[in-house]
């Protein structure tokens, strides 16, 4: 499997399949590249600790919140509280899984992304510069804050779907999964984009123009997120996959050439 898919100049139905392919392409590159395997093992260990720890902390908290909000001794009130507790846990844990590992592993993301570009060729890491490093950190932080704010706003807007009798939970799951998948793609394209000192607006414009591509990549990440053990390897796979997405967009001339290395 070649590391980069060939993207069409314009949006098409094939974009979705191309988006799905980034994760297996990332896995193939990780397996073949010794330097990437070392980074992956370290990231997986840290991610496992964060995901297990956040689930252990959130479960009793969300159950307590649900029973505080829904009172009553009748069985239907108890059932409603239990259901709300599960919904709150899933939403809270998903949000934490999309943000906490990235925050904890922030110092490792750029080296892993740079190693990916080095493995692809036609790339030389820029020499260390304190001003460039500070610019990159500030830009990466702005990407994260804007992304989390927009993703959270969408989940708040979608949350009332749970109140629709019968199909509400299904509609909320479908809507939140689709919404979250787009922002997963956005999140992991943001990494190499911020490293190359590109603003968040470029990330949004690139993925908004190729929504099927973003959805395919994001859905593949969403599936791995909910698979025990495999989700420990999500972040290194996502970082490599997001870097491959960045390079594929450059190769297809869907992004302007980088001016900052």
Secondary structure, 3 states (H helix, E strand, C coil): CCCCCCCCCCCCCHHHHHHHHHHHHHHHHHHHCHHHHHHHHHHHHHHHHHHHHHHHHHHHHHHHHHHHHCCCCCHHHHHHHHHHHHHHHHHHHHHHHHHHHHHHCHHHHHHHHHHHHHHHCCCCCCCCCHHHHHHHHHHHHHHHHHHHHHHHHHHHHHHHHHHCCCCHHHHHHHHHHHHHHHHHHHHHHHHHHHHCCCCHHHHHHHHHHCHHHHHHHHHHHHHHHCCCCHHHHHHHHHHHHHHHHHHHHHHCCCCCCCCCC
